[in-house]
Amino acid sequence: MARGKGEGSVYKRKDGMWCSSIELPPGPGGKRRRKVVARKSKSEVVKIMRDHQKQLQAAGNIASSSPRLDKWMEYWINEIAAPKLRPKTIAGHRTVIDGYIVPILGKRKLDALTPDDVRLLQRTMLKTPKDPALRGQAAVPPGTQTLSPTYALLAHNVLSGALKAAVREQKMMDNPCDRIDPPKKAKAAMNALDVGQVMDLLMRLRLHPQGALWATFLLTGARRGEVLGLEVGRVTDVLDLSWQLQRITDISNAPSDWEYRSLGGTLYLSRPKNKAGWRVIPLVEPLKSFLDLQIGTRSEGLVFQFDGRPWDPDTATKSWKRMLRDMGLPDDVVLHGSRHTVVDLLYAAGVPEPVIMEIVGHSTRSVTRGYKTRANMPQLVAGMEALSRSLGSESGQSRRV
């Protein structure tokens, strides 16, 4: 006689494993469905059966079988994540999946994953040497730098996203990532140039072959891709930062609603993730003079080029550090640190915080949404001019750049 829905049994197989079995609602065509779990311990099997009975009572149904995590991660990244996320994001996800999630947890079945498994992933990553050459060694030198909590957080978020989809598709009942605290993102100190250093550097950049490029970073706080992807046609009385240059190795799975343009090879111009990132900031002196000299009589193309080609992002980063060393300045101010420099200078110039956030493109405060229209351009102009005045850039001096 068939058992009713939710009724269960516990038995021992010939191989010595204990099993629990509970009846599930019939499948298509009235096909009988059961949830069977095998464990070494009878007590563990009984506990699992009771948990499944509670889940069945609450949800009305549960999955009768569960795939292994490695198979699910492969399906999730290709069929669920890739059509919605940017190629660079997918590339980063694949790195943590192939490098850590699958090697550490891949053989587990989805419905057998526990918070302890997620903690194992975190612990393993936080103990892994950052230098690949040191991995797999029985002992590593004292003080060896390991993978950062930020990278472990990325792996946690990728795994959690995949398991959330598995719950939605009834491959498992709950997401164990939701039951533990994720790693805390590392807070790295970001060095910046002070006002005196920026004033001196801007004066010396007038004669530097890449002076306009570095001045644009120092006087706008724009991101690397925004500056390198700036086109002549988007430089008027404002800088239109609605595109950015990116290196993308695989564009084949780009979402259908993503705007991008090829610059040749693996370099592309792409739109920011959402329209809130399409920034327009005023062009004031002394940057205006720097860019006028850089553009000359050109009417199209990228403003900044390296030997007639688009700048490679990594080349720009290395060239920035080399320029700082040549100028006798600390080269531990990374290129992204120019954004911190600009924020510091804007605060020092007394620019209101919401205007600062609009200029540099921060969106962590809802108040910045009130500054997303050209109607507020006077405030942005005043902010940029305050920055110029704080650097001693009077209009007469600016014309001599």
N, C-alpha and C positions, 0 to 999 in steps of 0.2 A: 504493500500500500504506500502510495506516494506521500511524503510529508507535506505539511502546509508551509506557506511562506514564512520564513524566519525560523522554522524549527531546525535544530542542529543535532549533530552527533559527533562524538569523538571516538577515534579508533586508532589502533596501532598496526602499521603496515608490516609486511614480512621483513623489510629491511631495517626494522627497529624504529623508524620515524613515526612520531605521533601526528595524527591528522585531525582537522576539524572540517566539517562540511555543513553548510546551511543552504536551505532551499531559497531560491530567488524567484521573482516573478517570471513567468514563461517568456521566452523570446518569440521572434516571428514564427507564425504558424503553430504556436503553442509548444515550441521546443523547450524541453526541460533545461533549466539553468541552475547550477550550483556554484557556490564559492567554496573552494577547497584550499586549505593552507596546511603545510607540513613543517614541523619543527622537531628538534630533538627532545624538547621538554614537554610533558603532558600539561603542566601548569601554564606554560606559555601559550600552548595551543588553546586551552580553555579560555584564557584571557582574551586572545585574539578573536575567538568565536563570539564571546560576549560583546566585544567592541563592535564587531561586524553586525551583530543583531541590533545593537543600539543605533548604528548608522543606518541600517535598513529601515528600522522603525521611523527614524527621523526624516529620511530622504525618500523612502518609498522604493528605492532601488540602489544597488551598488554594482560595480563592475565585477564580472565573474572571473576575469583574468587580468593580469597586469604585465605590460612589456618591461623589458630591462631598461634602465636609465640610458645606457649608451644608444639604444635603438630610438628611444623617445627623443633624446637630444638631437640626433641626426634629423629626425622628422620635423621637430619643432623649428630648428634653425632654417631649414630649407623651405618648409611649407607654410609655417605660421609667421615667423619673425621676418624673414628676408623680404616678403612683399610689402612690408610696412616700414622698415627701417632703412636708413642711409647705408650705402656700401661701406663707408669707413666704420660705422657702428657695427655692422655685421662682421666685418673683418676682426674687430676687437673681440666680439662675442666668440667667434670661432677659435681665437687664440686661447681663451680661458677654457673653452669646452674641450678642445683637443689636448691642451697642455696640462689641465688640472682636473676638471670635473669628471671627465670620462676615465682617465687613468686611476683616479682615487675612488670613485663611486660607481663607475659605469656598469659593473656586473650586478648591482643591486636591482631588484624589481621595484617598480614605482611604489606599490602598495606596502613594501617592506621598509621604505626609507623612514628614518626617525630623526628627531633633532640631534641625536648623538652623531649621526652620519654627517649632518651639516656642520657640526662642530669639528668633526674630523677633517673636513675639507678646509675649514678656516685654519686649524692648528697646523696642518701640513703645509699650507701655503706660507704662513707666517714664519715657518722654520726653513723654508726653501731659500738657498743662496740666490741672490740676484744675478751673480755671475754664473752663466750656464756651465762653465768649465769646472766649477766647484760642486755641482750637483752630483749626487750618487756616491760621493766620497764618504768613507766611514767616519772621518773627522775633518772638520773645516777649521781654518785658522781663527783664533779669537778675534772678535770684532768684525767678523764677516757680515757684510750688509745683506739682509734678507729682503724678500718681497714685501712691499709696503702694505699697511692696512688698507690703503686706498685700492690697491689691486685686488686684495682679498674681498673687499666690499663689492668690486665689480663682479667677481665670480659668484658671490652670494646673490647679487641682484639678477644675474643671468640665470642661475639655477632656479631662483624663486619665480622668475617670469615663465620659465619652461614648465615648472610644476603647477603654477596657477592655471596654465592652459590645460594641463593634464587633468586637473580637478574639474575644470569646465567641461571637458570631454568625457568625464566619468571614468578615467583611467585609474584614478585614485580618489580617496575620499577627502583628504585634507592635505594642506601644504605644510610640511614640517619646518620650512623656513619662517613661517609666520609665528612659530612658537619659540623662537630664540631671538636674541638681540643680534643684529648684523654687526660686523666689524665697524669700528669708528674710523671715519676718514682721517687720514693723517693731515696734520696742520703744518705745512712746510713754511718756513720763513722765506719771504720774498723780498730780496734787497731792492732798493731803488736809489736813483741818483738824487742828490739834494739840489736846492735851487741854485746855489753857486756853481755846482758841477754842470747843470744843464745850461746855464747862461754861458759858461766858458765853452762848452761843447758846441752850442749853436753858432757861436762866433767862428770857431775853427772849422765847422762843417761847411762854411761858405765856399771854401776852396777844396773841399773833399770831393772826389769823383762820384761818391754815392751820398753826398750831403743831403740832397732833397729826400732821399728814401728814409734816412735815419731821422731827419727833422720831422717828417710826417708822423713817424711813430711817437716822437717826443712831444709833439704839439697837438696830437689828437687823442692819444690813448686807444687808437684802433687796434684790433687784433691783427695778428700776422697775416692771415689769409685775406683780410679786408684791405690792407695796404698793398700787398703784392698783387691782388686782383683788381685794383683800382684802374678804371679805364678813362682815357682822355675825355670822352664824351660825358662822363659823370663828374667832371670838375668844372664848376661854373662859379657862382657866388657861394655855392655850397659844395660839400663833398657827399656824394651819394654812395653810401656803403652798403648797398642792397645786394651785392654779389661778393663772393670770396673765393680765393684760389685754394684748391685742395689737390693733394695727390691721392688718386684712387686707383688701386691696382686691379679691381674687378668691378666693372660698371654693369655687368650683365643682369644683375638682380635688382637694379635700382627701382624704387617704387614708381608707379606710373604717374603719380602726381608731383614728382620732384622735378624741379627745373634745373637743368645744367647745360653747359656748353663746353665742348672739347677745345683745349688749347694745343693739342698734339701730345702723343704719348700717353702718359698716365696723369697729366695735369688737366684740371677742369676748373671752370668757373661754376659755382653753384650758389643757389639761393640759401639764405639762413633757414633754420628749421621752420620758423613761422614768421608771419608778416610783422610781428612785434620786433623782430630783429632787423628789419629793413630801415636802417638809420640814415638820417640826413642831418649833417652838422654844418654850421657856418664855416666859411673859409675866410680867415682874417690874417692880417700881417702878424709875424713875418712869414708864415707858411705860404701865403699867397705868392710872395716873391720867389720863394724856393721853387714852387711848382710851376710858375710862369717860365722860369729859366729851364726847368727840366722838360717841359712839354714843347717849348719853342713854337714852331709853326705847325706841329702835327695836329691832326683833327680826329684821329682814331687810333685804336690799339691800346695796349697797356701803358700806363704812365711810366712804370718802372720795369726795365728789362736788363737782363744779364747777358752780355755778348749777343744782343739782338733777339734773345729768346726770353720766355717767361722765367722769372726767378723760381728755382727749386726751393721749397720751404726750408729744408735742412741746410742748404747752402746759405740762405739768408741768415739763419741762426748762427752759423759758424762765422760768417762775415761780420756780424754784429759784435761778437766777442773779440774778434781780431781788431776791429776798429777801436773798441774800448781800450785794448792793450796798447795799441799804437798811440792813443791819445793820453796814455798815462792814467787811465781811469780803471777802477776795479772791474774785472771781467766776470765777477760773480753776479752781476746784474744781468739776468737773462733777458732775452728780447721781450718775453711776456711781461717782464718787470717794468718795461717802459709804461705799461698801463698803470701800474702802481705809482710810478713817478708822476704821471699826469694827475692822478687822483690826489696825491699829496699836494701838488702845486695848486690845483683848483681849490682845495680846502684852504690852503694858505692864503689864496687870493680872496677868500671870503665868498666864494660862489655857493649859493644855496645847494644843499644836498640833492634835492630832486633834479636840479639842473645838471649837477655832476653826473648823476646816474643816467640821465638821458644822453649826455655827451659821450660817455664811455660805453653805453649800451648795457648797463646792468638792469635787471628786471626783478630784483629780489624784493622790491617794495611796490605795493600797488599804487602808491602816489605817483610813480613815474608814468603811469598810463595817461595821466592828465597832460603830459608833455609830448604826446605822440603826433601832433599835428603841426603844420607849418604856421598855424595861428600863434604858436608859442615861440616862433623863431626869434623874436626880440630878446627873450630871456636867454636863449642859447647864444646869440651874438654877444650879449653882455657878458656871459660867462667866458666865452673864448677871448674876448677883448680884455677881460680882467686877468686871464692867464698871461696874455702877452704883456700887459702892463707890469705884472709881477716879475717878469723876466727883463724888465728895462727895455722893451721893444717899442719905442715910440715910432710913430709913422715915418718920421724922417729917416730914422735908422733902418727901418725895414726896407725902404726903397733901395738901400745900398747893399742888400744881400746879394 
